[in-house]
Every structure is written in C-alpha cells, then in structure tokens.
C-alpha cells in the first residue's frame, strides 16, 4: 500500500529526531582530536537526510500528477502512451535514481532511522493497468525500487544497532574506575564548569579548601579577578622564572606560549600542574582511569607548612565530557 503524504511526513519527523539523537551522541563521545571530523560527518548526515526526504516528497507529488494524467488521457489509436506521459515516467525514474544514491550514502554511514518494515519487492506484476495495450498489466518499477531500498535501510539500521551494542563503553568504564578511587580515599567530587579553565578552577577550589592563598604576590588587584585567572598567572609566572625547566618540553617558544596560558582559555596540562605544584609548594594527586598520578614540586621547592594538609586532589576525565579532557575538584567527605 502506497504511503500517503501524512504518513511520509510523520516518518520524516521521526527520522529527523532519530538522526538528531545519534548526532548528539556522536558529538558527546568526540575527543578534541576527532571533533572536527565528527562535526563534518554529522553535517553530511543531516544534508543527506534532508535531500533524501525531499526526493521522496517530490516522487510522491510526481506520482500523483501521473495518476491524474492517466485518468484524463485517451488512447491515441496506436497502442502507445503520449510523449508527455513518457517524459513524466523518465522524470520519475530519475528521481528514484537520486533517492537510491542518497539512500546508499545514508546506509554507508550506518545511521538508524528506525523505519517501519517494508514489503519485499514482489516478482508479480502490479495492479497498474497499461493503457492502450488491451487491459494488460505492468510492474511499477519506481515502487519496486523504493521498497527494495526501504528493506536495505532496515537491514543497515539493524547492523548499526548491533555494532553499537558491541562498542566498548569507555565513558562507563572510566566512571566506574574513578568512583572506586574516590571511595577508597574518602573523596567526593565537586563539579567544575567545562569552559577551558577547568584545571585552574579545580586547583583554586582545592587551595580554598585548605585555606592556602591563591595569590603568591601582594598585588591587591588580583583579589578582584576570578580565581582561575589568578592561578593562571601564578603558573605562567613560575614558568617564566624557571624557563630552562619548561622550554625544552614546548613545541613553540616560551615567549609565545606563556601569554596563551595566562590570558586566554587555553587548556592546561602536565607542565602547568608541575608549575602550580612548585609555586604553591603542594603535592597534586590526579585520579585517572585506573590509576592516580602524583605531581610533586620541583627540586628547588619543598612541600610547605609542616603538619599542614598540602595535598590537593583532582579528577581527570578523558571520555566523560563532550568537549574532551576535563578536570574536577575532589573534596574530602564530611
């Protein structure tokens, strides 16, 4: 039974919702290195789905026009259809071919649209009567093609679903390992906003918990700045003062690297953690997936304050956040 316009439109809306859900999932699981490729892939999938749906609507409209024309046509006395009707049929075939190409691209991308089951193309002739041939019947090739492609899409959807079930849940594995370490050390997680400043914001939160001043200078204007900005300045100031310890590990000149860390939302990493441990004279423990890394001050610095709690805890995520790597602060329970 041929789908009506309302049925097709309802199916199109569901396909769009399903695709949007899958795109959201892809973007959440993307890392910093794969984000551009994932965005390009998602844009291509949205474009292909839009073209595919438009072609289906065009095919439906042309099919209706053909039915109306067939009801009005009269045999021309030669047993053949008119030239206008043949041109309309060719247009339908061209449209069906375009639908096939778009559908193949969607199938290769393994996108699930959760389409309703489609009947397999039948080898029996359709009920359409061939005009001018004495009441004989002919197959509707366009409907056969659409039915065959619908069946192929359904098979591709099932394959994609099976593939998703077999994929490793990196996010779940990471979360389980982190929570095990949190529990063993009596820690609770304090969420930090994933805005590019997360490492410095998490360090600032940890210093505040231990009542360690975040500013290492006596400049009064620093107290008016966001805590993460002050921590960024402390890290870069220490790196400039100890350039020989940091410059060899950079892929660019220290003179250009320092302003990016100090004045922008550039992500911090291992070098910044070492600079902060040395500048604040603290021990930094970073809980990761399955292990805990300890970062101690450099050789010229010692952990300050005998008897004080000078160990700060951070949680490092590689898969848990859609924007990529992320740090949270870990506070002591109670």
C-alpha positions as a Markdown table, in Angstrom:
| # | Residue | x | y | z |
|---|---|---|---|---|
| 1 | Unk | 0.0 | 0.0 | 0.0 |
| 2 | Unk | 1.4 | 3.3 | -1.1 |
| 3 | Unk | 2.2 | 5.8 | 1.8 |
| 4 | Unk | 0.1 | 8.9 | 2.0 |
| 5 | Unk | 1.6 | 12.4 | 2.4 |
| 6 | Unk | 0.7 | 12.5 | 6.1 |
| 7 | Unk | 2.4 | 9.1 | 6.7 |
| 8 | Unk | 5.5 | 10.2 | 4.9 |
| 9 | Unk | 5.7 | 13.5 | 6.8 |
| 10 | Unk | 5.3 | 11.7 | 10.1 |
| 11 | Unk | 8.0 | 9.2 | 9.2 |
| 12 | Unk | 10.3 | 12.1 | 8.1 |
| 13 | Unk | 9.8 | 13.8 | 11.5 |
| 14 | Unk | 10.8 | 10.6 | 13.3 |
| 15 | Unk | 13.8 | 10.1 | 11.1 |
| 16 | Unk | 14.9 | 13.7 | 11.9 |
| 17 | Unk | 14.5 | 13.1 | 15.7 |
| 18 | Unk | 16.4 | 9.8 | 15.5 |
| 19 | Unk | 19.3 | 11.4 | 13.5 |
| 20 | Unk | 19.5 | 14.3 | 15.9 |
| 21 | Unk | 19.7 | 11.9 | 18.8 |
| 22 | Unk | 22.5 | 10.0 | 17.1 |
| 23 | Unk | 24.4 | 13.2 | 16.2 |
| 24 | Unk | 24.2 | 14.4 | 19.8 |
| 25 | Unk | 25.6 | 11.0 | 21.0 |
| 26 | Unk | 28.5 | 11.2 | 18.4 |
| 27 | Unk | 29.4 | 14.8 | 19.5 |
| 28 | Unk | 29.4 | 13.9 | 23.2 |
| 29 | Unk | 31.8 | 11.0 | 22.5 |
| 30 | Unk | 34.1 | 13.0 | 20.3 |
| 31 | Unk | 37.5 | 13.9 | 21.6 |
| 32 | Unk | 39.4 | 17.1 | 21.0 |
| 33 | Unk | 41.3 | 15.4 | 18.1 |
| 34 | Unk | 38.2 | 13.9 | 16.4 |
| 35 | Unk | 35.8 | 16.7 | 17.0 |
| 36 | Unk | 36.2 | 18.3 | 13.5 |
| 37 | Unk | 35.8 | 15.0 | 11.7 |
| 38 | Unk | 32.7 | 14.2 | 13.7 |
| 39 | Unk | 31.2 | 17.6 | 13.0 |
| 40 | Unk | 31.8 | 17.2 | 9.3 |
| 41 | Unk | 30.2 | 13.7 | 9.4 |
| 42 | Unk | 27.2 | 15.0 | 11.3 |
| 43 | Unk | 26.7 | 17.8 | 8.8 |
| 44 | Unk | 26.9 | 15.4 | 5.9 |
| 45 | Unk | 24.3 | 13.1 | 7.5 |
| 46 | Unk | 21.9 | 16.0 | 8.1 |
| 47 | Unk | 22.3 | 17.1 | 4.5 |
| 48 | Unk | 21.8 | 13.6 | 3.1 |
| 49 | Unk | 18.7 | 13.0 | 5.1 |
| 50 | Unk | 17.2 | 16.3 | 4.0 |
| 51 | Unk | 17.9 | 15.6 | 0.4 |
| 52 | Unk | 16.5 | 12.0 | 0.7 |
| 53 | Unk | 13.3 | 13.2 | 2.3 |
| 54 | Unk | 12.8 | 15.9 | -0.3 |
| 55 | Unk | 13.3 | 13.4 | -3.1 |
| 56 | Unk | 10.7 | 11.2 | -1.5 |
| 57 | Unk | 8.2 | 14.1 | -1.4 |
| 58 | Unk | 9.0 | 15.0 | -5.0 |
| 59 | Unk | 8.5 | 11.4 | -6.1 |
| 60 | Unk | 5.1 | 11.3 | -4.3 |
| 61 | Unk | 3.9 | 14.5 | -5.9 |
| 62 | Unk | 5.0 | 13.4 | -9.4 |
| 63 | Unk | 3.3 | 10.1 | -8.9 |
| 64 | Unk | 0.1 | 11.9 | -8.1 |
| 65 | Unk | 0.4 | 14.0 | -11.2 |
| 66 | Unk | 0.9 | 10.9 | -13.3 |
| 67 | Unk | -2.2 | 9.2 | -11.8 |
| 68 | Unk | -4.2 | 12.3 | -12.6 |
| 69 | Unk | -2.9 | 12.5 | -16.2 |
| 70 | Unk | -3.5 | 8.8 | -16.7 |
| 71 | Unk | -7.2 | 9.3 | -15.7 |
| 72 | Unk | -7.6 | 12.0 | -18.3 |
| 73 | Unk | -5.6 | 10.5 | -21.2 |
| 74 | Unk | -7.3 | 8.8 | -24.1 |
| 75 | Unk | -5.6 | 6.2 | -26.3 |
| 76 | Unk | -4.0 | 7.8 | -29.3 |
| 77 | Unk | -5.0 | 4.9 | -31.6 |
| 78 | Unk | -1.6 | 3.4 | -31.8 |
| 79 | Unk | -1.5 | 1.4 | -28.6 |
| 80 | Unk | 1.3 | 3.8 | -27.1 |
| 81 | Unk | 1.2 | 6.4 | -24.4 |
| 82 | Unk | 1.7 | 10.1 | -25.3 |
| 83 | Unk | 5.1 | 11.7 | -25.3 |
| 84 | Unk | 4.2 | 13.8 | -22.2 |
| 85 | Unk | 3.5 | 10.6 | -20.2 |
| 86 | Unk | 6.8 | 9.1 | -21.2 |
| 87 | Unk | 8.6 | 12.2 | -20.1 |
| 88 | Unk | 6.9 | 12.1 | -16.8 |
| 89 | Unk | 7.9 | 8.5 | -16.4 |
| 90 | Unk | 11.5 | 9.3 | -17.2 |
| 91 | Unk | 11.4 | 12.1 | -14.6 |
| 92 | Unk | 10.1 | 9.6 | -12.0 |
| 93 | Unk | 12.9 | 7.2 | -12.8 |
| 94 | Unk | 15.5 | 10.0 | -12.5 |
| 95 | Unk | 14.0 | 10.9 | -9.1 |
| 96 | Unk | 14.1 | 7.3 | -8.0 |
| 97 | Unk | 17.8 | 7.1 | -9.0 |
| 98 | Unk | 18.6 | 10.2 | -6.9 |
| 99 | Unk | 16.8 | 8.6 | -4.0 |
| 100 | Unk | 18.9 | 5.5 | -4.4 |
| 101 | Unk | 22.2 | 7.4 | -4.3 |
| 102 | Unk | 21.2 | 9.4 | -1.2 |
| 103 | Unk | 20.0 | 6.2 | 0.5 |
| 104 | Unk | 23.2 | 4.4 | -0.3 |
| 105 | Unk | 25.2 | 7.2 | 1.4 |
| 106 | Unk | 23.0 | 7.1 | 4.5 |
| 107 | Unk | 23.3 | 3.3 | 4.6 |
| 108 | Unk | 27.1 | 3.5 | 4.4 |
| 109 | Unk | 27.1 | 6.0 | 7.3 |
| 110 | Unk | 25.2 | 3.4 | 9.4 |
| 111 | Unk | 22.6 | 5.8 | 10.6 |
| 112 | Unk | 19.5 | 4.3 | 12.2 |
| 113 | Unk | 16.2 | 5.8 | 11.2 |
| 114 | Unk | 14.0 | 3.0 | 12.8 |
| 115 | Unk | 11.9 | 2.7 | 9.7 |
| 116 | Unk | 8.7 | 0.6 | 9.6 |
| 117 | Unk | 9.1 | -2.8 | 8.0 |
| 118 | Unk | 8.7 | -2.6 | 4.2 |
| 119 | Unk | 7.4 | -5.3 | 2.0 |
| 120 | Unk | 10.0 | -7.0 | -0.2 |
| 121 | Unk | 9.6 | -6.2 | -3.9 |
| 122 | Unk | 7.3 | -8.7 | -5.5 |
| 123 | Unk | 8.0 | -10.5 | -8.6 |
| 124 | Unk | 4.3 | -10.4 | -9.5 |
| 125 | Unk | 3.0 | -7.6 | -11.8 |
| 126 | Unk | 1.4 | -4.6 | -10.0 |
| 127 | Unk | -2.2 | -3.7 | -10.4 |
| 128 | Unk | -1.4 | -0.8 | -12.6 |
| 129 | Unk | -3.1 | -1.2 | -16.0 |
| 130 | Unk | -1.0 | -0.4 | -19.1 |
| 131 | Unk | -3.1 | 2.0 | -21.2 |
| 132 | Unk | -3.6 | 1.2 | -24.8 |
| 133 | Unk | -2.5 | -2.4 | -24.5 |
| 134 | Unk | -5.8 | -4.2 | -24.3 |
| 135 | Unk | -6.0 | -4.4 | -20.4 |
| 136 | Unk | -2.6 | -5.9 | -19.8 |
| 137 | Unk | -0.7 | -5.2 | -16.5 |
| 138 | Unk | 2.9 | -3.9 | -15.9 |
| 139 | Unk | 5.2 | -3.6 | -12.9 |
| 140 | Unk | 5.7 | -0.2 | -11.2 |
| 141 | Unk | 9.5 | -0.1 | -11.2 |
| 142 | Unk | 9.7 | 3.0 | -9.1 |
| 143 | Unk | 7.7 | 1.4 | -6.3 |
| 144 | Unk | 9.8 | -1.7 | -6.6 |
| 145 | Unk | 13.0 | 0.4 | -6.2 |
| 146 | Unk | 11.6 | 2.3 | -3.2 |
| 147 | Unk | 10.5 | -0.9 | -1.5 |
| 148 | Unk | 13.9 | -2.5 | -2.1 |
| 149 | Unk | 15.8 | 0.5 | -0.7 |
| 150 | Unk | 13.5 | 0.6 | 2.3 |
| 151 | Unk | 14.4 | -3.0 | 3.0 |
| 152 | Unk | 18.1 | -2.2 | 2.7 |
| 153 | Unk | 17.7 | 0.7 | 5.1 |
| 154 | Unk | 16.1 | -1.5 | 7.6 |
| 155 | Unk | 19.0 | -4.0 | 7.3 |
| 156 | Unk | 21.5 | -1.2 | 7.7 |
| 157 | Unk | 19.7 | 0.0 | 10.8 |
| 158 | Unk | 19.8 | -3.4 | 12.4 |
| 159 | Unk | 23.5 | -3.7 | 11.6 |
| 160 | Unk | 24.2 | -0.3 | 13.1 |
| 161 | Unk | 22.3 | -1.2 | 16.3 |
| 162 | Unk | 24.3 | -4.4 | 16.6 |
| 163 | Unk | 27.5 | -2.5 | 16.1 |
| 164 | Unk | 26.5 | 0.0 | 18.9 |
| 165 | Unk | 25.8 | -2.9 | 21.3 |
| 166 | Unk | 29.3 | -4.3 | 20.6 |
| 167 | Unk | 31.1 | -1.0 | 21.2 |
| 168 | Unk | 33.2 | -0.5 | 24.3 |
| 169 | Unk | 31.6 | 1.8 | 26.8 |
| 170 | Unk | 34.7 | 3.9 | 27.6 |
| 171 | Unk | 32.7 | 6.5 | 29.5 |
| 172 | Unk | 31.1 | 3.9 | 31.8 |
| 173 | Unk | 34.4 | 2.1 | 32.4 |
| 174 | Unk | 36.1 | 5.4 | 33.2 |
| 175 | Unk | 33.4 | 6.5 | 35.6 |
| 176 | Unk | 33.5 | 3.1 | 37.5 |
| 177 | Unk | 37.2 | 3.2 | 37.9 |
| 178 | Unk | 37.2 | 6.8 | 39.2 |
| 179 | Unk | 34.4 | 6.2 | 41.7 |
| 180 | Unk | 36.3 | 3.3 | 43.1 |
| 181 | Unk | 39.3 | 5.5 | 43.8 |
| 182 | Unk | 37.0 | 8.3 | 45.2 |
| 183 | Unk | 35.5 | 5.8 | 47.7 |
| 184 | Unk | 38.9 | 4.3 | 48.7 |
| 185 | Unk | 40.3 | 7.8 | 49.6 |
| 186 | Unk | 37.1 | 9.3 | 51.1 |
| 187 | Unk | 36.6 | 11.9 | 48.4 |
| 188 | Unk | 33.6 | 13.5 | 46.9 |
| 189 | Unk | 33.5 | 15.2 | 43.5 |
| 190 | Unk | 33.0 | 18.9 | 43.1 |
| 191 | Unk | 31.8 | 19.7 | 39.6 |
| 192 | Unk | 33.9 | 22.3 | 37.7 |
| 193 | Unk | 32.5 | 24.1 | 34.6 |
| 194 | Unk | 33.9 | 22.7 | 31.4 |
| 195 | Unk | 34.9 | 26.1 | 29.9 |
| 196 | Unk | 38.7 | 25.7 | 29.1 |
| 197 | Unk | 39.6 | 27.0 | 32.6 |
| 198 | Unk | 38.7 | 23.7 | 34.4 |
| 199 | Unk | 42.3 | 22.8 | 35.6 |
| 200 | Unk | 42.9 | 26.2 | 37.1 |
| 201 | Unk | 39.4 | 26.4 | 38.6 |
| 202 | Unk | 39.8 | 23.0 | 40.2 |
| 203 | Unk | 43.2 | 24.0 | 41.7 |
| 204 | Unk | 41.7 | 27.2 | 43.0 |
| 205 | Unk | 38.9 | 25.3 | 44.7 |
| 206 | Unk | 41.4 | 22.9 | 46.3 |
| 207 | Unk | 43.6 | 25.7 | 47.6 |
| 208 | Unk | 40.5 | 27.4 | 49.1 |
| 209 | Unk | 39.5 | 24.1 | 50.8 |
| 210 | Unk | 42.9 | 24.1 | 52.6 |
| 211 | Unk | 43.0 | 27.9 | 53.2 |
| 212 | Unk | 46.1 | 28.3 | 51.0 |
| 213 | Unk | 46.2 | 31.9 | 49.4 |
| 214 | Unk | 45.8 | 31.6 | 45.7 |
| 215 | Unk | 47.9 | 34.7 | 45.1 |
| 216 | Unk | 51.7 | 34.5 | 45.7 |
| 217 | Unk | 52.2 | 38.2 | 45.4 |
| 218 | Unk | 51.0 | 41.2 | 47.4 |
| 219 | Unk | 49.2 | 42.9 | 44.5 |
| 220 | Unk | 45.8 | 43.9 | 45.8 |
| 221 | Unk | 44.1 | 44.0 | 42.3 |
| 222 | Unk | 44.4 | 40.2 | 42.0 |
| 223 | Unk | 41.7 | 39.7 | 44.6 |
| 224 | Unk | 39.2 | 41.3 | 42.2 |
| 225 | Unk | 39.9 | 38.8 | 39.5 |
| 226 | Unk | 38.3 | 35.3 | 39.0 |
| 227 | Unk | 40.2 | 32.7 | 41.0 |
| 228 | Unk | 41.1 | 30.7 | 37.9 |
| 229 | Unk | 42.7 | 33.9 | 36.3 |
| 230 | Unk | 44.9 | 34.3 | 39.4 |
| 231 | Unk | 46.0 | 30.7 | 39.3 |
| 232 | Unk | 46.8 | 31.0 | 35.6 |
| 233 | Unk | 49.1 | 34.0 | 36.4 |
| 234 | Unk | 50.9 | 32.1 | 39.2 |
| 235 | Unk | 51.6 | 29.1 | 36.8 |
| 236 | Unk | 52.9 | 31.3 | 34.0 |
| 237 | Unk | 55.0 | 33.5 | 36.3 |
| 238 | Unk | 56.7 | 30.4 | 37.7 |
| 239 | Unk | 57.3 | 29.1 | 34.2 |
| 240 | Unk | 59.0 | 32.3 | 33.1 |
| 241 | Unk | 61.1 | 32.4 | 36.3 |
| 242 | Unk | 62.3 | 28.8 | 35.6 |
| 243 | Unk | 62.3 | 28.9 | 31.8 |
| 244 | Unk | 65.1 | 26.3 | 31.5 |
| 245 | Unk | 62.9 | 23.7 | 33.2 |
| 246 | Unk | 59.9 | 24.2 | 30.8 |
| 247 | Unk | 61.2 | 25.5 | 27.4 |
| 248 | Unk | 62.7 | 22.2 | 26.3 |
| 249 | Unk | 59.2 | 20.5 | 26.6 |
| 250 | Unk | 57.4 | 23.0 | 24.4 |
| 251 | Unk | 56.7 | 22.8 | 20.7 |
| 252 | Unk | 56.9 | 26.6 | 20.5 |
| 253 | Unk | 58.8 | 29.5 | 22.1 |
| 254 | Unk | 58.1 | 30.1 | 25.8 |
| 255 | Unk | 57.6 | 33.8 | 24.9 |
| 256 | Unk | 54.5 | 32.9 | 22.8 |
| 257 | Unk | 53.3 | 30.0 | 24.9 |
| 258 | Unk | 53.0 | 32.0 | 28.2 |
| 259 | Unk | 50.6 | 34.7 | 27.0 |
| 260 | Unk | 48.2 | 32.0 | 25.7 |
| 261 | Unk | 48.1 | 30.2 | 29.1 |
| 262 | Unk | 47.9 | 33.4 | 31.1 |
| 263 | Unk | 45.4 | 35.5 | 29.1 |
| 264 | Unk | 43.2 | 33.0 | 27.1 |
| 265 | Unk | 41.1 | 29.9 | 27.8 |
| 266 | Unk | 43.9 | 27.6 | 26.5 |
| 267 | Unk | 43.8 | 24.2 | 28.2 |
| 268 | Unk | 46.3 | 23.4 | 30.9 |
| 269 | Unk | 48.2 | 20.2 | 31.2 |
| 270 | Unk | 51.2 | 18.4 | 32.8 |
| 271 | Unk | 53.5 | 21.4 | 32.6 |
| 272 | Unk | 51.0 | 23.7 | 34.2 |
| 273 | Unk | 50.4 | 21.2 | 37.0 |
| 274 | Unk | 54.1 | 21.0 | 37.7 |
| 275 | Unk | 54.4 | 24.8 | 37.8 |
| 276 | Unk | 51.5 | 25.0 | 40.2 |
| 277 | Unk | 52.8 | 22.3 | 42.5 |
| 278 | Unk | 56.1 | 24.1 | 42.7 |
| 279 | Unk | 54.7 | 27.7 | 43.0 |
| 280 | Unk | 52.2 | 26.7 | 45.8 |
| 281 | Unk | 54.5 | 24.1 | 47.4 |
| 282 | Unk | 51.8 | 21.4 | 47.3 |
| 283 | Unk | 51.5 | 17.8 | 46.2 |
| 284 | Unk | 48.9 | 17.3 | 43.4 |
| 285 | Unk | 47.3 | 13.9 | 43.1 |
| 286 | Unk | 45.4 | 13.4 | 39.8 |
| 287 | Unk | 42.9 | 10.5 | 39.8 |
| 288 | Unk | 42.6 | 9.0 | 36.3 |
| 289 | Unk | 41.1 | 5.9 | 34.8 |
| 290 | Unk | 42.6 | 3.1 | 36.8 |
| 291 | Unk | 45.5 | 5.0 | 38.4 |
| 292 | Unk | 46.5 | 8.0 | 40.5 |
| 293 | Unk | 49.4 | 10.2 | 39.4 |
| 294 | Unk | 51.3 | 12.3 | 41.9 |
| 295 | Unk | 53.0 | 15.5 | 41.0 |
| 296 | Unk | 55.4 | 17.0 | 43.5 |
| 297 | Unk | 57.2 | 20.4 | 43.5 |
| 298 | Unk | 60.5 | 20.8 | 41.5 |
| 299 | Unk | 63.9 | 20.2 | 43.1 |
| 300 | Unk | 64.1 | 23.8 | 44.3 |
| 301 | Unk | 60.8 | 23.7 | 46.2 |
| 302 | Unk | 59.6 | 21.7 | 49.1 |
| 303 | Unk | 56.1 | 20.9 | 50.3 |
| 304 | Unk | 55.5 | 23.8 | 52.7 |
| 305 | Unk | 53.8 | 24.0 | 56.1 |
| 306 | Unk | 54.9 | 21.2 | 58.4 |
| 307 | Unk | 51.8 | 19.4 | 59.7 |
| 308 | Unk | 49.6 | 21.2 | 57.2 |
| 309 | Unk | 47.4 | 19.4 | 54.6 |
| 310 | Unk | 49.3 | 20.3 | 51.4 |
| 311 | Unk | 48.0 | 17.5 | 49.2 |
| 312 | Unk | 45.3 | 18.5 | 46.7 |
| 313 | Unk | 43.2 | 16.1 | 44.6 |
| 314 | Unk | 41.9 | 16.4 | 41.1 |
| 315 | Unk | 39.9 | 14.1 | 38.9 |
| 316 | Unk | 40.9 | 13.8 | 35.2 |
| 317 | Unk | 38.3 | 12.8 | 32.6 |
| 318 | Unk | 39.2 | 11.7 | 29.1 |
| 319 | Unk | 35.8 | 10.4 | 27.9 |
| 320 | Unk | 33.3 | 11.8 | 30.4 |
| 321 | Unk | 32.7 | 15.2 | 28.8 |
| 322 | Unk | 31.6 | 16.1 | 25.3 |
| 323 | Unk | 34.2 | 18.8 | 24.8 |
| 324 | Unk | 37.1 | 16.5 | 25.6 |
| 325 | Unk | 39.6 | 16.4 | 28.5 |
| 326 | Unk | 38.3 | 17.8 | 31.8 |
| 327 | Unk | 39.3 | 18.3 | 35.5 |
| 328 | Unk | 37.1 | 18.3 | 38.6 |
| 329 | Unk | 38.0 | 19.1 | 42.2 |
| 330 | Unk | 37.9 | 16.3 | 44.8 |
| 331 | Unk | 37.0 | 17.3 | 48.3 |
| 332 | Unk | 37.2 | 15.3 | 51.5 |
| 333 | Unk | 34.0 | 13.8 | 52.8 |
| 334 | Unk | 32.2 | 15.4 | 55.7 |
